[in-house]
Amino acid sequence: MGCNSCSSNGLPKGCRNNGSCGVNGCDKLTVFDWLSDMELPAGHAPFECVEVRFKNGRKEFYRNVNNIPLQMGDSVAVEGSPGHDIGSVSLTGELVRFQMKKKGVKPNGEDIRKLYRKANQKDIDTWQQAREREHETMLRTREIAQNLNLVMKVSDVEYQGDNSKATFFYTADDRVDFRELIKILASEFRIRIEMRQIGTRQEAGRVGGIGSCGRELCCTTWLTDFRSVNTAAARYQQLSLNPQKLAGQCGKLKCCLNYELDSYLEALKDFPDTGINLQTKKGEASFQKMDIFKRKLWYAYIENGVDWVALDLDKVREIIQKNKQGQKPDSLEEMVELVVSDVPKYDNVVGQDSLSRFDHKNKKRRKKRNTKNRKGRKPGNAPQK
């Protein structure tokens, strides 16, 4: 990732279009317009609103009042507060209507701002100058906040396209009085200041990074809604409650714990209560662990908790049903199904498992060389002692 839309420096190695092509994966929260090749029915005008993407995947809807022909990836100048901002078109057409309905935005609402024009070279140059100031501004703001003893962390700075306003994103546990900070920033940078508090999950999505799975963070690439994650999701999936393994870069529980939770809950419906002990003539056995998708449960006798016995789910339910009827099997071992598999016999055909197999070849070569030397000698040329 290396483009202006993903807050990183440099050019992307693929398209080298500074993240404005709209068809590759160098942007955050990219979308695919699967209706782009379909024509509208006769008499239907194209949808007037478009979706525009800004830095770090921030997206907003704007009304194309001048009916400018736009495509995904076009750099456009849109209405700001105040002034204008520069962004790239991420979606057009009927899919924008679906996105607005999904996010609860009314197409006829008065709060939707206008799209002015396609960005010219002067707009892009001013935008580039503003983007180059962001990192330096963020570092300087952290120094000022530290000198003022403010318990806050400035995680990102986003300049408006006309270089007249900057939005400072920060995280804090408690309420922060940053009135003095705003005065210092406004006098030093000569811009309009807007402070916006975000959560730790939103901060991780803006900053980005690599997760423990080796891939880029979900909140950076495609995840838009942050659902609550609790430790019950880890218990249902038989995961150890280790905060270091279950927490993501934001310090909260990983969002991916909710991805397969429904599959686990559906599979757990067939499993009995793990608090029920199995009664046998050999002794009482308690639950130890389970493998949900292999449908196996491990039990151990209370008197001897070292030796575990693996039972199929059907066998466990059968034992519980017998216990309810007052019956007890002899032991858990007799309920285990023995599966005899045909193990293929291994024959050492060419001696590939011998560590000294190369030594024998060298001996044969030496013998051949000695016989050749003996045959090549003449009887009168015997070696002198």
C-alpha atoms as one frame of an Amber mdcrd trajectory, in Angstrom:
protein
   0.000   0.000   0.000   1.456   3.283  -1.052  -0.896   6.012  -2.180  -2.578
   9.179  -1.000  -5.831   7.478  -0.061  -4.197   5.121   2.425  -2.085   7.721
   4.275   1.207   6.071   3.307   4.114   7.508   1.379   5.345   6.583  -2.066
   3.702   5.264  -5.185   1.926   1.925  -5.542   3.988  -0.661  -7.370   1.104
  -1.799  -9.563  -0.903   0.956 -11.225   1.286   3.907 -10.101  -1.777   6.124
 -10.211  -1.588   7.472  -6.623  -4.646   5.532  -5.559  -7.057   7.242  -7.958
  -7.672   4.367 -10.369 -10.435   2.787  -8.272  -9.932  -0.718  -9.683  -6.956
  -2.044  -7.733  -6.489  -2.879  -4.069  -4.237  -0.021  -3.003  -7.086   1.958
  -1.417  -8.780   1.343   1.880 -12.357   0.068   1.797 -12.385  -0.437  -1.962
 -15.638  -1.466  -3.631 -16.537  -3.181  -6.889 -19.307  -1.701  -8.995 -20.972
  -4.801 -10.415 -23.631  -2.634 -12.136 -21.167  -0.525 -14.112 -21.691  -2.449
 -17.371 -25.491  -2.394 -17.164 -27.492   0.306 -18.919 -30.428   2.019 -17.275
 -33.920   1.439 -18.639 -35.287   3.978 -21.069 -36.553   7.117 -19.400 -34.574
   6.665 -16.175 -32.005   9.285 -15.226 -28.826   8.202 -13.402 -28.756   8.628
  -9.643 -27.527  12.122  -8.817 -25.560  11.264  -5.646 -22.047   9.849  -5.647
 -19.817   8.394  -2.962 -16.473  10.138  -2.442 -13.558   8.660  -0.510 -11.040
  10.714   1.442  -8.020   9.847   3.556  -8.024   6.548   5.486 -11.252   5.244
   3.997 -13.471   8.128   5.136 -16.444   8.222   2.774 -19.248  10.720   2.340
 -22.114  11.251  -0.099 -22.376  14.306  -2.370 -24.981  15.492  -4.827 -23.866
  15.933  -8.432 -25.967  19.021  -9.135 -24.212  19.854 -12.428 -24.646  16.317
 -13.863 -20.925  15.927 -14.470 -20.051  12.552 -16.063 -18.004  10.767 -13.400
 -16.254   7.442 -13.115 -14.693   5.593 -10.213 -11.293   7.055  -9.390 -11.929
  10.597 -10.630 -10.539  13.325  -8.396 -13.279  15.828  -7.596 -13.690  19.057
  -5.649 -16.585  18.921  -3.190 -18.151  21.298  -0.713 -16.380  21.630   2.617
 -17.100  23.388   5.873 -15.994  25.969   4.927 -14.169  25.980   1.592 -13.791
  22.899  -0.544 -12.208  19.480  -0.183 -10.574  17.083  -2.633 -11.428  13.390
  -2.816 -11.757  10.516  -5.264 -15.022   9.028  -6.498 -15.422   5.548  -5.029
 -18.919   4.657  -6.254 -21.499   5.929  -8.727 -24.898   4.853  -9.994 -27.584
   2.796  -8.321 -25.224   1.192  -5.829 -24.900   4.579  -4.151 -28.632   4.477
  -3.470 -28.205   1.115  -1.740 -25.284   2.407   0.321 -27.257   5.448   1.442
 -30.178   3.255   2.437 -27.858   0.973   4.365 -26.322   3.873   6.297 -29.636
   5.630   6.864 -28.934   8.673   4.678 -31.912  10.177   2.853 -31.199  11.046
  -0.829 -33.421  14.127  -0.604 -31.928  15.342   2.669 -30.713  18.898   2.998
 -27.513  17.836   4.760 -26.045  16.323   1.584 -23.410  18.669   0.218 -22.648
  19.532  -3.387 -20.040  18.262  -5.801 -18.515  21.240  -7.582 -16.323  19.954
 -10.396 -13.546  17.640 -11.371 -10.316  18.616  -9.686  -7.880  20.552 -11.875
  -4.110  20.592 -11.561  -4.118  23.591  -9.229  -6.516  21.837  -6.844  -4.368
  18.709  -6.823  -1.163  20.688  -6.171  -2.749  22.486  -3.219  -4.058  19.169
  -1.934  -0.604  17.584  -2.169   0.943  20.451  -0.218  -1.664  20.020   2.492
  -1.057  16.271   2.709   2.683  16.799   3.109   2.070  18.882   6.244   0.032
  16.233   8.066   2.820  14.133   9.591   4.809  17.122  10.807   1.654  18.696
  12.239   0.779  15.530  14.117   4.215  15.286  15.746   4.168  18.947  16.728
   0.674  18.605  18.184   1.788  15.700  20.349   4.618  17.810  21.748   2.269
  20.686  22.556  -0.252  18.353  24.216   2.499  16.814  26.312   3.729  20.236
  27.421   0.175  21.140  28.445  -0.104  17.877  30.452  -3.160  16.748  28.458
  -4.000  13.054  28.835  -4.757  12.411  25.174  -3.171  10.814  22.129  -3.281
  12.490  18.736  -3.444   9.556  16.343  -3.992  11.263  12.993  -4.310  14.658
  11.286  -6.303  15.245   8.104  -6.012  18.501   6.171  -8.817  19.749   3.979
  -8.163  19.916   0.250  -7.919  23.719   0.164  -5.312  23.735   2.993  -7.493
  25.975   5.177  -8.692  23.510   7.816  -7.318  20.488   9.679  -9.122  17.795
  11.647  -7.241  16.293  14.586  -8.298  12.789  15.599  -7.448  11.854  19.172
  -8.213   9.159  21.740  -8.684   9.743  25.460 -10.191   7.855  28.368 -11.742
  10.913  30.023 -12.943  14.330  28.960 -10.118  16.622  27.822 -10.118  20.404
  28.049  -8.243  21.313  24.865  -9.250  24.977  24.575  -5.694  26.156  25.190
  -4.423  23.567  22.718  -6.703  24.898  19.978  -5.454  28.458  20.523  -1.823
  27.382  20.214  -2.458  25.265  17.109  -4.467  28.002  15.373  -1.743  30.604
  15.984   1.097  28.288  14.932  -0.365  26.676  11.795  -2.732  29.503  10.725
  -5.617  27.183   9.932  -9.044  26.331  11.275  -8.907  23.576  13.904 -11.407
  20.791  14.497 -10.904  18.233  17.267 -12.646  14.874  16.865 -12.500  12.101
  19.458 -12.489   8.516  18.194 -12.344   5.102  19.835  -9.452   2.697  19.868
 -11.010   0.542  17.145 -11.418   3.566  14.864  -7.840   4.544  15.618  -6.546
   1.136  14.535  -8.612   1.418  11.357  -7.112   4.795  10.510  -3.511   3.971
  11.367  -3.539   0.457   9.882  -1.189  -2.437  10.465  -0.700  -6.190  10.161
  -2.687  -8.557  12.355  -1.558 -11.770  14.000  -2.934 -13.685  11.000  -0.325
 -12.047   8.764  -2.841 -10.018   6.763  -3.787  -6.361   6.896  -6.278  -5.358
   9.572  -9.923  -5.968   8.717 -10.947  -2.543  10.039  -8.485  -0.999   7.584
  -9.440  -2.900   4.447 -13.132  -3.811   4.485 -14.755  -3.764   7.945 -16.994
  -0.741   8.482 -19.213  -1.607  11.456 -17.643  -2.406  14.821 -19.828  -4.867
  16.693 -19.282  -5.569  20.350 -17.107  -8.588  21.135 -17.189 -10.272  24.543
 -15.322 -13.154  26.121 -18.306 -15.476  25.625 -17.372 -15.682  21.929 -13.978
 -17.111  22.925 -15.553 -19.598  25.351 -17.934 -20.947  22.727 -14.990 -21.525
  20.366 -12.963 -23.337  23.068 -10.215 -20.706  23.086  -7.993 -20.002  26.040
  -8.839 -16.726  27.738  -5.438 -15.204  27.192  -5.700 -11.409  26.760  -2.445
 -11.235  24.821  -3.743 -13.641  22.169  -7.358 -12.501  22.044  -6.675  -8.746
  21.912  -5.920  -6.921  18.686  -3.738  -3.898  18.054  -6.474  -1.646  19.427
  -6.296  -3.367  22.827  -9.860  -4.695  22.491 -10.984  -8.213  21.667 -10.398
  -9.140  18.040 -13.301  -8.538  15.680 -12.654 -11.888  13.992 -13.953 -13.702
  17.071 -17.451 -12.959  15.779 -16.866 -14.284  12.260 -17.361 -18.005  12.988
 -19.380 -17.640  16.174 -22.685 -18.534  14.491 -21.228 -21.795  13.140 -20.040
 -22.778  16.604 -23.380 -21.928  18.193 -25.189 -24.006  15.579 -22.889 -26.988
  16.172 -23.151 -26.720  19.970 -26.902 -27.286  19.886 -26.344 -31.066  19.609
 -23.890 -31.222  22.518 -25.094 -32.059  26.048 -24.435 -29.947  29.109 -20.761
 -30.264  30.032 -21.645 -30.054  33.721 -23.258 -33.507  33.649 -20.984 -36.292
  34.909 -21.088 -39.761  33.383 -21.936 -42.592  35.792 -20.255 -45.965  35.163
 -19.629 -49.069  37.248 -15.929 -48.270  37.176 -16.512 -44.781  38.571 -17.832
 -41.323  37.896 -16.287 -39.362  35.015 -16.236 -35.600  34.493 -15.926 -33.511
  31.333 -12.452 -32.295  30.303 -12.603 -30.839  26.794 -14.336 -31.180  23.422
 -13.715 -30.902  19.694 -16.854 -29.368  18.277 -16.481 -30.115  14.581 -15.029
 -33.605  15.116 -17.936 -34.202  17.520 -15.723 -35.704  20.216 -15.656 -35.214
  23.980 -12.985 -36.181  26.484 -13.865 -37.472  29.941 -11.717 -38.587  32.861
 -12.536 -40.493  36.028 -12.696 -38.303  39.106 -10.434 -40.693  41.020  -7.888
 -40.716  38.183  -7.951 -37.438  36.293  -4.770 -38.112  34.326  -6.114 -40.655
  31.847  -8.616 -39.113  29.437 -11.012 -41.137  27.316 -12.202 -39.758  23.962
 -15.852 -40.501  23.209 -18.043 -39.717  20.232 -20.990 -37.429  20.777 -23.496
 -40.219  20.130 -21.857 -42.419  22.774 -21.949 -39.635  25.359 -25.626 -39.024
  24.738 -26.235 -42.758  24.969 -24.512 -42.937  28.376 -26.484 -39.934  29.651
 -29.727 -41.551  28.511 -28.823 -44.781  30.312 -27.991 -42.861  33.492 -31.419
 -41.235  33.405 -32.970 -44.727  33.227 -30.866 -45.888  36.182 -28.443 -47.950
  34.108 -24.654 -47.758  34.169 -22.213 -49.095  31.589 -19.210 -51.054  32.837
 -16.654 -48.375  31.861 -15.967 -45.637  29.377 -13.385 -47.722  27.576 -15.971
 -50.172  26.343 -17.880 -47.346  24.644 -14.873 -46.365  22.548 -15.131 -47.538
  18.961 -11.892 -49.135  17.825 -11.089 -48.198  14.243  -8.576 -50.552  12.646
  -6.890 -49.017   9.655  -4.792 -50.918   7.154  -1.282 -49.571   7.521   0.668
 -50.031   4.280   3.796 -52.100   4.641   7.047 -50.365   3.898   9.748 -52.179
   2.026  13.268 -50.910   1.735  13.763 -51.620  -1.949  16.809 -49.563  -2.914
  18.253 -48.947   0.541  17.344 -45.291   0.746  17.044 -45.427   4.531  20.643
 -46.522   5.074  23.034 -43.835   6.275  26.076 -45.672   4.960  24.667 -46.428
   1.513  27.173 -44.113  -0.197  30.124 -45.809   1.505  29.418 -49.095  -0.275
  29.499 -47.378  -3.653  32.879 -45.849  -2.922  34.258 -49.267  -1.975  33.041
 -50.735  -5.277  34.715 -47.926  -7.185  37.972 -48.512  -5.361  37.844 -52.230
  -6.159  37.267 -51.485  -9.861  40.178 -49.071  -9.943  42.493 -51.609  -8.291
  41.548 -54.366 -10.757  42.157 -52.031 -13.712  45.571 -51.086 -12.413  46.524
 -54.728 -11.948  45.421 -55.655 -15.472  47.342 -52.747 -17.014  50.723 -53.746
 -15.525  53.186 -55.846 -17.509  54.840 -58.920 -15.957  58.336 -57.485 -16.195
  57.397 -54.156 -14.722  56.811 -55.268 -11.230  57.030 -52.557  -8.669  60.358
 -52.468  -6.916  60.438 -52.645  -3.163
